[in-house]
């Protein structure tokens, strides 16, 4: 999950607009799926920040301290992975920041590849499948999406392309049928961009050259949103089979990202107590909570807070007028299912690779936790009803299902995800 500019769209996201579908084409058939009869990815969780939260040096340097990942970041242990499997999850999506790999000299790059291989082996050892996702950090001053894959002419695209091939080659024979590679996270190009298909095709071609049978995960533009996937023409991608498809789902952002400090739009900073479904609360109650939160804000000027409050009031009126509930979610996911059906793509090949909502805890003032659990359950149930596998965001931090320190699983999230609490 990245802070892409799609989150500037507030009210518009409350209407699940229908998208014209492309002409029906012959079904895409995966060799891997034909061999095994099923894909190994059904219920998963993202394991950020295992290979994230880096220690890059400030500009003009473009390298990282060693080791490049922050030592205090939460990393799943073998015991944690075993408990995830015991809960009913069957795979992890492993986000990997490519920056430290591309910036490192040969010896340290080999060390990093060995670390990544060890992490994959640890998940496999816990009987979990693995989707390795290369997830560039948009907040990094140099090794960011613009530098690496904004186009095939991007300054570091060639090096990124080589790295994709290296990772594919490493994964190729580790555990056939249990590992997949997702070369890009949330592409920054527009939904209907002609640039993104060229970038994706170049990366897929390189990956396929290094690993002929490794499943590759493809996506649409505009941050892997629903409308990015439904704008994607899957026909040319048949050349890179076996492939899976993915999209991310956080709509409506007024609920899932309320209180998120990383959001650029000023309404999110004080936004809290937004209910799910909308009928569980009221505009007046939420606005009162926003005013209370703003009163504690000593960093923004009164003028800035007044402007933010006016915009917050406007978008919340849209939210409560729309009364979003599970039917709202179903409407969005129906667009994906219709797109899949029109192209002969089985829903089991389309992974909802991220979904989640920020919780209220000692660090964040965000969604009321019972409402968060209802939202997570609704999104999960809607995905399963449509036949889509899913990967919850996230294992740790404010959107997580496991405490960073105690490693206790959140019973409410376990229940919302349809899992079971493992025996201690």
N, C-alpha and C positions, 0 to 999 in steps of 0.2 A: 504494500500500500504506500503510495507516494502522494505528495501534496500537489497533484496536477491541477491545472486551472479549471478543469471541469466542475470543480466545486463552487465556482462562481455562479453556476446555474442553480438557483434556489427554487423559486416557484415553479419553473417549467418542469422540474423533475417530478412534480406531483401529478402529472398527467401521463399515463402510459400510452403514448401516441403509437398508432399503428405504422408500420414501416412497409413500403412496397417490397414484395419479394421477387427475387430473380427467377428467371425461367428455370423450370425443372431440368436438372442434368442427371446423367446416370449416377447411381449410387457410388460413393467412395467406399472401397473395401480394403480393410487393413490386413496385410499378410499376418501380422502378429495376432490379431484378433481371430482370424480364420484358424490359426494353429491352436490357440489356447481355448477358444470358445468364449472367453470373457476377459475384460480388462482388470488389472489388479488394483485399480484405484476406485474406491467407492466413498469412503468416509475418511477424511484426513484433517490435518491441522498444519498450519504454517509454523516453522520453527525459527523465525526471526527472533533475536539477532545473533544466531549462532555464527554466521559469517557476515556480520554487519557491525555497526557502531565502531568506526575506524578511528585511527590516530594520524590523520593526514597533516602534513606541515602546511602552514599558510603560504599563500602566493607570495612570491612568484615560483616557489618550489612546487613540484608536482609529485613528490614521493611521500612515503609514509614512514612513520617510526616503526621500529621492530620490537616485538611483534606488532603487526598493524591493527589488530583488533583490541578493543578496550578489555582489560583483564577483569573488570567488575561486571561485565555483561553476563546475564544469565544464559547458561548453556545446558542443554539437557544431558543428564548422565545416562549410562546404560539402564539404571534402575528406573529413571523417569520414562525412558522409551518403552521399557517393558510394561510399565503401568499404563501408558497410552494404548499399547496393544491390548492389554487386558480390559481396558474400558470399552473396546469395540472398534477403535480406529484401525484402519488397515494400511494407511500410508501417511507420510509426511511430505509437505512441500518445503523444500530447503532453499530459502533465498540466500544468494551468494553475491556479495558486492564484488564486481570484477576489478575495481580500482586497484586494490593492493596487488593483485596478480599481474596486471598490466604494467604497473609502475616498478615492480621488483626486478632486480637483476636475476640472472639465470638460476643461481644457486638457491636463493630465497624463493623464487617462483616454484622451483621443484619442491621445496619444503611446504609451500602453501598447497600445492596440488596433493601432496601426501596427506596433509591435514584434512583436505576435502575428501579424499578417498577413505580415510579412516572414519570420518563422520558418516559417510554413506554406508560403510561396512557395519558401523554400530547400529544404524537403523535396520539394515537387513538382518543383523544378528538378533534383533528384537522382533523379527517376523513382520516388519513394516516395509511396504513398498516405498519408493523414493522418487519424487519429481524434483530434479535439481533445476532451480530457477535462477538465471543470471539477472540480478536486480540492482541496477545502478542507483546510486544515491544522488537524487536531484539537488541536494544541499551541498554537495562537494564542489569546491570551486573549479576543479579541473576534470576529474574522471566522472563526468555526469552524462546523462542521456544526450544532451546537445552535442557534446564533443565526440561521443562514440557512435550513435546511430540515428541522428536526426535525418541523415540521408546517406547514400553510399559515398558521397563526397565529404562527409564529416571528417574533421581532422584526424580522429583516431579510429575511424571505422575499420580500416585495414587490419589494425592490431586487434581490435575487438573480434573481427571475423576469424582471425587465426586462433584466438583464445576459445571461441565457440567450438572450433574444430578440435582443439586440444582436449577440452572437457568431454566432448562427444567420444573421442578416441579412448579416453580414460574409462568412461562408463560402458563402452561397447560390450565388453565381455565379462563385466563384474557379476551380473545376475540377470541373464536374459529373461525378459518378460516381467521383471519387477522394478525396472528403472526407466525413467523417461527424462528427456532434457527439454527445458523451456528456455529458448535462447534470449528472450527479452521480457521484461516486466513492464506492463502498462505503457505501450508505445505512445510518445508524445504527439504524433501526427494527428491531423483531423480525421474524423470518422471516415470520410470519403476520399481521403488523401490518395493521390497516385504515387506518392513517395514511399509510404509504408510497405505496400506490396513488393516493391523492388528491394527494399532493405530486408524484409523477411525472407524473400526468395534467395537472396545472396547468402544469408546466414544458414538457411536450411540446406542449401546446396553444399556448403562447406561442412556442415555437421554430417550430412548424409555421405559425403566423401570419406569421412573418418569412421563412420559407424553405419553399416548398411541396414541393420535390423533394429537399431535403437529407436523406440518411439519418440517422436518429436512433437512438442506441444505448440500449436499455432494460435494466433489471436488476431483480433481486429484492431484498428487504430483507436484514437481518443481514449487512451488509458484503459483499454480492454473493457470499456463499458458495453452494455447490451447493444446499443445502436452501432458501436464499432464492429461487433461481430456480425450483426445482421447486414452490414454494408459490405462484408467481405465476400468475395467471389471464391468459393473453395475449389472450383474446377482446376485451375493451374497447380494447386497444391497436391493433387494426386500424384505428381511426379516424385514427391518426397515421402510417400507412404513407407512405414506405418506412421500415421499422425493422429493426434488428439486435438481437440479445440478447447479454448478456455475463454471465460469472461469473468469479470468481477462485479459484485453487487453490494452497494451500500445505500441504495435509495430507500427512503428519502434522507438526504444528508442532514437535514435539520434535526432528524432524530439520531442517526448513527454517529454524527460528528459534533453533536452539541458539546460545548465545553472543551473542544480539542485545541490546545495551545498552538499547534503547528498550522492551523488553518489561516489563510491569508485574509479572508473576509472578516471585517470587524464584528459581524453579528455573532460569530461563533464564540468569541472570547468570554462573554457573560451568559451565553445561552445555556440553560439548564432546566430541568423539570419539564421537558417536553415529553408528553405521554405516548405510550404505544399500547393499543391503537389510540388514535386521537380521541376517541370517545371516552377513554379512561380518565381524561382530565378536561381542562377548559382553558381558553385563551387567557382569561383573567388570572387564573392560578399561575400559569407559566410566566406571564408578564410580571407578576408580583415577584416571582423568584428571580427573574432577570434584573429587575430594579434593585433587589437586595444584593445581588452579586455585583452590579455596577457600583453600588454605594461603597463597596470595599476596594474598588479599583483606584489606587492612588497614582498610577502611572499615566493614565490618559487625562487629557484636559476635559473640563466640563463640556466644552463645545464638541469635542470628539465623541464623548459619551452620549450627548444628546443626538448627534447624527446617527450613531450606532443604534441607539434605542429606536429611533424613528424607522430605520430600515428593518430592525428586528421585529417591530410591531407589524410592519407591512407583510413580511414574509410569513410570520406566524398566523396572520389572518388567512393567508392563502392555505396554509397547512390545515388549520381547523375547519375552514370552509370545505376543503377536499375530503376531510375525515378519512385519511388513509388507514387501511387495515390489511388483513391478509389478501383481500381481493385486489388491492393495489399491487402487491408483490406478484400475485398470480398473473396480473395483466402484463407486467414486465417480462416474466419468464415465458409467457405464452408467445411473445415475439421471437424468442430464441427457439422454442420448440417448432413454431411455424416455419422459421428459416431452415431448421434442420430437416423437417419433413419435406420441404420443397426441394431440398438437395439430396435426399436419400441418405442422410447422415443419422445413424442411430444415436439416441439421446445419451447412451452410456459412454459415448465418445466425447461428450461436451462437459467439461469440468467447470463448475463454479469455483474458481481458484481462490477467491477471497470473499468473505462476507463477515460482518461483525459490527460491534457498536462499543463506544467508549463507556466505561463504567464510572460510577461515583465511588471514590475511595479516598485515602489520605492524600493522594496527589491530585486528583481530578474531581471537579464538580460537574457532572454530566448527566447522563440518563439515570432516572431512578432505577435501581437494580431489578425490581420486579418487572418493570416495563422492558428493560433490556432483555431479560430472559424470555419474555413473551415475543419480542421482535426476533430474537435468534431462533426460537422455536418455529415461528411462522415462516421465516426465510428457509430454514432447513426443510420443513414439511413441504413447502411449495416446490423446492428443488427436487425433492424425492418424488413428489407427485408427477413432476414433469419427466422424471427418469434421469436427472442429472446427478453425477457424483459431485462431491463438494469438499472444500478444504477451508476450515474455519480460520479466521484471522483474529487471534493469534494464540500461541502457547503462553507467552509471557506479556508483561507490561499491562497498560490500562485497558487493552482490548483482549486480554488473555484469559485462559482457563486454568492456569497453574500459577500459584504464588511464586514470585521470583526467589524468595528466601527460604520459605518453609517447604516448597515444592508440593504443597497441598493442592489438590484439584478442587475447583469451585463446584460444589454440588448442584447449584442452580444451572451452571453452564453444561455440566454433564447431563442433567435431565433435559435441558432445552435441545441438546444435540442428539437426544435419543440414545445416549450411551449408558453405561452402568459404572458405578463407583467400584474400582478394583479393590480387592482385599489387601489390607496393609501387611 
